[in-house]
Amino acid sequence: MTKKERTEKVEFWRQQLEGFLASGLSVKDYCARQGISVANWYYWRKRLGKSSGPRVMISGAEEFLPVRLAEMSSSMPVEVQLLSGRRLKFSAPLDSAWL
């Protein structure tokens, strides 16, 4: 494989990882829609997560972002999506201290 081909392959996978982060889908669903292997996705996530380039942040480190809560009615469900693709759904009213 030439250097150009390797560079193109790395760029392809960076775009896939960025696309996944923006998609809101699980890894399995994203890969199915893109026609790519889940195993390859995890391989490239691990490989590119170790690179020094800041284009895609896939580190596995826990990070917290500030959250602003809007007023909610008691009938509104709350859903939290984790970077892993897992979703936490709460149908009962939540105390903001839980979050």
Residue frames as a rotation matrix with the C-alpha (Angstrom) as fourth column:
MET 1
0.584 0.812 0.000 0.00
0.812 -0.584 0.000 0.00
0.000 0.000 -1.000 0.00
THR 2
-0.215 -0.668 0.712 1.38
0.616 -0.659 -0.432 3.39
0.758 0.346 0.553 -0.95
LYS 3
-0.858 -0.156 -0.489 1.70
0.491 -0.531 -0.691 6.29
-0.152 -0.833 0.532 1.47
LYS 4
-0.794 0.608 -0.014 -1.14
-0.560 -0.722 0.406 8.07
0.236 0.330 0.914 -0.36
GLU 5
-0.133 0.762 -0.634 -3.41
-0.075 0.630 0.773 5.02
0.988 0.150 -0.027 0.00
ARG 6
-0.415 -0.080 -0.906 -2.60
0.834 0.364 -0.414 4.76
0.363 -0.928 -0.084 3.72
THR 7
-0.980 0.031 -0.198 -3.35
0.051 -0.918 -0.393 8.46
-0.194 -0.395 0.898 4.19
GLU 8
-0.530 0.833 -0.160 -6.66
-0.607 -0.240 0.758 8.09
0.593 0.499 0.632 2.34
LYS 9
-0.131 0.454 -0.881 -7.58
0.393 0.840 0.374 5.07
0.910 -0.297 -0.288 4.47
VAL 10
-0.692 -0.175 -0.701 -6.84
0.722 -0.208 -0.660 6.94
-0.030 -0.962 0.270 7.70
GLU 11
-0.927 0.366 -0.083 -8.89
-0.371 -0.928 0.047 9.92
-0.059 0.074 0.995 6.47
PHE 12
-0.333 0.831 -0.446 -11.78
-0.248 0.378 0.892 7.61
0.910 0.407 0.081 5.55
TRP 13
-0.129 0.261 -0.957 -11.85
0.768 0.637 0.070 6.16
0.628 -0.725 -0.283 9.06
ARG 14
-0.912 -0.142 -0.385 -11.54
0.357 -0.737 -0.574 9.58
-0.202 -0.661 0.723 10.69
GLN 15
-0.718 0.694 -0.047 -14.59
-0.598 -0.581 0.553 10.64
0.356 0.425 0.832 8.72
GLN 16
-0.134 0.670 -0.731 -16.42
0.154 0.742 0.652 7.48
0.979 -0.025 -0.203 9.79
LEU 17
-0.450 -0.098 -0.888 -15.64
0.870 0.178 -0.461 8.12
0.203 -0.979 0.005 13.46
GLU 18
-0.973 0.136 -0.188 -16.70
-0.091 -0.969 -0.229 11.77
-0.214 -0.206 0.955 13.17
GLY 19
-0.514 0.818 -0.258 -19.87
-0.492 -0.035 0.870 10.69
0.703 0.574 0.421 11.38
PHE 20
-0.222 0.392 -0.893 -20.66
0.608 0.772 0.188 8.22
0.763 -0.501 -0.410 14.12
LEU 21
-0.765 -0.129 -0.631 -20.27
0.621 -0.411 -0.668 10.86
-0.173 -0.903 0.394 16.83
ALA 22
-0.871 0.435 -0.227 -22.66
-0.465 -0.880 0.098 13.16
-0.157 0.191 0.969 14.99
SER 23
-0.668 0.594 -0.447 -25.16
-0.161 0.471 0.867 10.41
0.726 0.652 -0.219 14.13
GLY 24
-0.272 0.567 0.778 -26.63
-0.962 -0.152 -0.226 9.64
-0.010 -0.810 0.587 17.53
LEU 25
0.612 0.471 -0.635 -26.76
-0.549 0.831 0.087 5.97
0.569 0.296 0.767 16.54
SER 26
0.697 -0.435 0.570 -25.30
-0.248 0.599 0.761 2.94
-0.672 -0.672 0.310 18.26
VAL 27
-0.358 -0.902 -0.240 -22.06
-0.664 0.065 0.745 1.59
-0.656 0.426 -0.623 16.79
LYS 28
-0.577 0.177 0.797 -23.91
0.390 0.918 0.078 -1.43
-0.718 0.356 -0.599 15.42
ASP 29
0.495 0.859 0.132 -26.60
0.580 -0.214 -0.786 0.67
-0.647 0.465 -0.604 13.72
TYR 30
0.500 -0.377 -0.779 -24.11
-0.546 -0.836 0.054 3.21
-0.672 0.399 -0.624 12.34
CYS 31
-0.585 -0.801 0.129 -21.90
-0.439 0.447 0.780 0.48
-0.682 0.399 -0.613 10.88
ALA 32
-0.270 0.572 0.774 -24.89
0.651 0.701 -0.291 -1.27
-0.709 0.426 -0.562 9.32
ARG 33
0.742 0.603 -0.293 -26.00
0.244 -0.650 -0.720 1.97
-0.624 0.463 -0.630 7.65
GLN 34
0.385 -0.691 -0.612 -22.49
-0.775 -0.602 0.192 2.68
-0.501 0.401 -0.767 6.37
GLY 35
0.940 0.005 -0.340 -21.82
-0.211 0.793 -0.571 -0.90
0.267 0.609 0.747 5.27
ILE 36
-0.047 -0.996 0.077 -18.72
-0.653 -0.028 -0.757 -1.24
0.756 -0.086 -0.649 7.43
SER 37
0.078 -0.030 -0.997 -17.63
0.425 0.905 0.006 -3.93
0.902 -0.424 0.083 9.84
VAL 38
0.922 0.271 0.278 -18.18
-0.152 -0.408 0.900 -3.32
0.357 -0.872 -0.335 13.56
ALA 39
0.658 -0.739 -0.145 -14.84
0.659 0.472 0.586 -5.02
-0.364 -0.482 0.797 14.26
ASN 40
-0.140 -0.703 0.697 -13.07
0.894 -0.393 -0.217 -2.67
0.426 0.593 0.683 11.83
TRP 41
0.482 0.389 0.785 -14.82
0.067 -0.910 0.410 0.33
0.874 -0.145 -0.464 13.42
TYR 42
0.994 -0.107 -0.009 -13.50
0.008 -0.010 1.000 -0.62
-0.107 -0.994 -0.009 16.87
TYR 43
0.309 -0.936 0.171 -10.03
0.931 0.334 0.145 -1.32
-0.193 0.114 0.975 15.46
TRP 44
-0.162 -0.375 0.913 -9.83
0.664 -0.725 -0.180 2.13
0.730 0.577 0.366 13.88
ARG 45
0.776 0.434 0.457 -11.33
-0.061 -0.671 0.739 3.84
0.628 -0.602 -0.494 16.92
LYS 46
0.828 -0.527 -0.191 -8.55
0.383 0.282 0.880 2.33
-0.410 -0.802 0.435 19.03
ARG 47
0.035 -0.879 0.475 -5.87
0.998 0.059 0.035 3.11
-0.058 0.473 0.879 16.46
LEU 48
-0.090 -0.032 0.995 -6.91
0.477 -0.879 0.015 6.71
0.874 0.476 0.094 15.80
GLY 49
0.900 0.434 0.039 -7.68
0.148 -0.388 0.910 7.38
0.410 -0.813 -0.413 19.44
LYS 50
0.540 -0.784 -0.306 -3.97
0.661 0.170 0.731 6.97
-0.521 -0.597 0.610 20.15
SER 51
-0.004 -0.567 0.824 -2.88
0.910 -0.344 -0.233 9.32
0.416 0.748 0.517 17.38
SER 52
-0.612 -0.351 -0.708 -1.81
0.667 -0.711 -0.224 12.82
-0.425 -0.610 0.669 18.20
GLY 53
-0.835 0.304 0.459 -4.21
0.189 -0.626 0.757 14.43
0.518 0.718 0.465 15.75
PRO 54
-0.869 0.481 -0.118 -7.02
-0.027 -0.283 -0.959 16.34
-0.495 -0.830 0.259 17.48
ARG 55
-0.765 0.572 -0.296 -9.57
-0.525 -0.287 0.801 15.88
0.374 0.768 0.520 14.68
VAL 56
0.271 0.846 -0.460 -11.48
-0.225 0.520 0.824 13.11
0.936 -0.120 0.331 16.42
MET 57
-0.447 -0.389 0.806 -11.59
-0.860 -0.062 -0.507 12.79
0.247 -0.919 -0.307 20.16
ILE 58
0.663 0.533 -0.525 -12.02
-0.348 0.841 0.414 9.09
0.662 -0.092 0.744 20.90
SER 59
-0.293 -0.900 0.323 -10.11
-0.683 -0.039 -0.729 8.59
0.668 -0.434 -0.604 24.09
GLY 60
0.013 0.358 -0.934 -12.32
0.431 0.840 0.329 6.52
0.902 -0.407 -0.143 26.33
ALA 61
-0.904 -0.343 -0.255 -11.65
0.380 -0.373 -0.846 9.05
0.195 -0.862 0.468 29.10
GLU 62
0.080 0.956 -0.282 -14.67
0.997 -0.078 0.018 10.20
-0.005 -0.283 -0.959 31.04
GLU 63
-0.933 -0.285 0.221 -15.54
0.298 -0.954 0.026 13.79
0.204 0.090 0.975 30.42
PHE 64
-0.110 0.912 -0.395 -18.37
0.900 -0.077 -0.429 15.89
-0.421 -0.402 -0.813 31.73
LEU 65
-0.718 0.004 0.696 -20.03
0.429 -0.785 0.447 18.76
0.549 0.620 0.561 29.96
PRO 66
-0.879 0.464 -0.108 -22.23
-0.183 -0.539 -0.822 21.37
-0.440 -0.703 0.559 31.59
VAL 67
-0.620 0.764 0.179 -25.91
0.703 0.440 0.558 20.62
0.347 0.472 -0.810 31.23
ARG 68
-0.890 0.452 0.058 -28.65
-0.443 -0.829 -0.341 23.22
-0.106 -0.330 0.938 31.29
LEU 69
-0.720 0.686 0.106 -32.05
0.668 0.726 -0.163 21.83
-0.189 -0.047 -0.981 32.17
ALA 70
-0.749 0.597 0.288 -35.14
-0.306 -0.697 0.649 23.34
0.588 0.398 0.705 30.63
GLU 71
-0.432 0.691 0.579 -38.43
-0.769 0.053 -0.637 23.29
-0.471 -0.721 0.508 32.45
MET 72
-0.882 0.130 -0.453 -40.06
-0.173 0.804 0.569 19.94
0.439 0.580 -0.687 31.93
SER 73
0.163 0.945 0.283 -43.57
-0.925 0.047 0.376 18.71
0.342 -0.323 0.882 32.42
SER 74
-0.120 -0.202 0.972 -43.94
-0.737 0.674 0.049 15.53
-0.665 -0.710 -0.229 34.42
SER 75
0.734 0.482 0.479 -44.95
-0.070 0.755 -0.652 13.63
-0.676 0.445 0.587 31.28
MET 76
0.698 -0.525 -0.488 -41.76
-0.668 -0.231 -0.707 14.39
0.258 0.819 -0.512 29.33
PRO 77
0.892 -0.452 -0.020 -39.33
0.438 0.849 0.296 11.44
-0.117 -0.273 0.955 29.17
VAL 78
0.562 -0.805 -0.188 -35.62
-0.736 -0.591 0.330 12.10
-0.377 -0.048 -0.925 29.61
GLU 79
0.931 -0.321 0.173 -33.05
0.364 0.844 -0.394 10.32
-0.020 0.430 0.903 27.46
VAL 80
0.476 -0.866 -0.154 -29.27
-0.666 -0.469 0.580 10.43
-0.575 -0.173 -0.800 27.88
GLN 81
0.972 -0.214 -0.102 -27.08
0.074 0.681 -0.728 9.00
0.225 0.700 0.678 25.13
LEU 82
0.540 -0.839 0.059 -23.57
-0.095 0.008 0.995 7.90
-0.836 -0.543 -0.075 26.07
LEU 83
0.039 -0.620 -0.783 -20.59
-0.942 -0.284 0.178 7.96
-0.333 0.731 -0.595 23.68
SER 84
-0.781 -0.331 0.530 -20.72
-0.234 0.941 0.243 4.17
-0.579 0.066 -0.813 23.67
GLY 85
-0.766 0.572 -0.293 -24.08
-0.302 0.082 0.950 4.44
0.567 0.816 0.110 21.93
ARG 86
-0.552 0.583 -0.597 -26.05
0.793 0.588 -0.159 3.21
0.258 -0.561 -0.787 24.92
ARG 87
-0.436 0.517 0.736 -29.11
-0.219 -0.855 0.471 5.23
0.873 0.044 0.486 25.89
LEU 88
-0.854 0.238 -0.462 -30.55
0.514 0.246 -0.822 5.76
-0.082 -0.940 -0.332 29.33
LYS 89
-0.459 0.781 0.423 -34.28
-0.006 -0.479 0.878 6.53
0.889 0.400 0.225 29.29
PHE 90
-0.906 0.232 -0.354 -36.22
0.366 0.006 -0.931 7.82
-0.214 -0.973 -0.091 32.27
SER 91
-0.395 0.838 0.377 -39.98
0.475 -0.164 0.864 8.14
0.786 0.520 -0.334 32.07
ALA 92
0.466 0.521 -0.715 -40.57
0.879 -0.186 0.438 9.28
0.096 -0.833 -0.545 35.65
PRO 93
0.869 -0.170 0.465 -39.79
-0.146 -0.985 -0.087 12.84
0.473 0.007 -0.881 36.75
LEU 94
0.225 -0.889 -0.400 -36.12
0.777 0.411 -0.477 13.21
0.588 -0.204 0.783 37.66
ASP 95
0.850 -0.155 -0.504 -34.57
0.291 -0.659 0.693 15.13
-0.440 -0.736 -0.515 40.49
SER 96
0.837 -0.547 0.018 -31.85
-0.289 -0.471 -0.834 17.35
0.464 0.693 -0.552 38.97
ALA 97
0.301 -0.746 0.594 -29.46
-0.886 0.012 0.463 16.09
-0.352 -0.666 -0.657 41.69
TRP 98
0.613 -0.043 0.789 -29.52
0.124 0.991 -0.042 12.66
-0.780 0.124 0.613 39.99
LEU 99
0.886 -0.251 0.390 -28.04
0.397 -0.023 -0.918 14.13
0.239 0.968 0.079 36.85
